[in-house]
Amino acid sequence: MAGEQILVVEDNEKNMKLFRDALRATGYRTLEASTGGQALMLAARHRPALVLMDVRLPDMTGVEALSRLRMDEQTAPIPVLAVTAQAMKGDRERFIEAGFDGYLSKPVDIDALLATVEQHCGRRRG
């Protein structure tokens, strides 16, 4: 699925660079947003194959951004993965129940990131 476009939503520049570098090195194209509002705009405009969504953003939570993506028929089918430092027991299940298609915990292991992206990239919901 290399060549697919992935929207990375992350407000920490160090994490953004890590995602960007790893994804681009394997042939993916990236869009970048540091807020939920930017993510909604970019997702509607470009309809990426996948969204990596930080769950703590400056303007809204990742869960709220996910909810708004799901309300729009154009962006509803896009798979969205939660990316979070919340890695306590039950967190994965909580985010999946909230509607995320997958979950990655921070600090992100690059091999796990790429395997998860490959697993979800190109999939559309519904």
N, C-alpha and C positions, 0 to 999 in steps of 0.2 A: 504493500500500500504506500510505499514511498512516493513522494510527489503530492500526496494529499495535503490539504491545508488544515492546520490545527490552530484554533484560537486558544491562546494561553492568557488566563486572567490571574494576575499576580501583582500585588502592590509592593513587593520586596524586590528591588532591582537585582540583588545577588541571586535570588531564586529564579527570577525571570531570565537572567543570563544563562544559568545552568540549564533550564528547560530549552531555551532558544538554541544554545550550542549543541546540546544532545540531539534535539530533533532535526536540526538542519544538517548535522553531520551524517545522519542516516537518510537524508533525502526528503524529509518533510519540509513543507513551507509553513511559516508561522505568521499569525496575526497576533498582536499584543495589546492587552488592555490592562490598566492598573485600577480600574473601578468597575463596578457592576454596570453603571450607565454606559460606559464605553463598550463593555462586552455586549450589551443588548444591541447597541447600534451596529457594531461590527458583525455580530452574528446575523442580524437581519439583512445587512448589506451584502455579505460575502457567503453566507450559509456554509460554514466550514464543515469538514467531515467529522470533527470532534472538538469538544471544548474541555480544556483542563481548567477547573474553577477552584480558586482558593476560596475557602469558606469564610474568611475574615477579610472584608474589603472596607475601604474608608467610607463609602456611601451607602452600602447595604450589605447584608450577609449574602454569602454564596447561595444559601437556600432560597432567599428572596429573589435573587437574580435567576436561579433555576426555575422558580415558579413563574416568573414573567416570560422566560423563554418558552415554557410549556403552554402558556396561554396564547401564544402567537402561532397560528397554523404553519407559518413559514419556518419557524425555528423549533417547533415542538418535536420534530423527528430527530433532531441532532443529538447524538449521544453526549452526555456530560459526565465527566469524572470529578468527584470531589477530591481536592488536594488540601490536606490539613495537617497541622501539628497535633490535632486531637486524636490521640491513638490509645485511648483507654478502652478497656473491655466494653463492648457494646457500641462503640462509636461507628464502626463499619456498618453495622446493622441499622443504626439510627439514620445514617446518611442514605443508605439504600432505600429505607422506608420513606425518606423525604423525597425520593424520586431520582436520585443520582443513579447512573448506570454502572458505576464502579467507584473505587476508593483507593487513593494513594496517601500514605502517611509521610510526613516530613520528619527528619530529613529524607528526601526522596533518593532511593537507590536507582541509579541510572538504568541498570539492567531491568529492574522491575518496571520502571517508567516505560521503557521502550517495548517491553513485552505486553504491558497493559494497553499501550497505545495501539500496537499492532492488532491486538485482540479486538479492540473496539472501533478502530478506524474504518470508515467505509460502511459501518452498520447504521442503519436508520431505524428508529423506533417505529413500532406499530405495524 
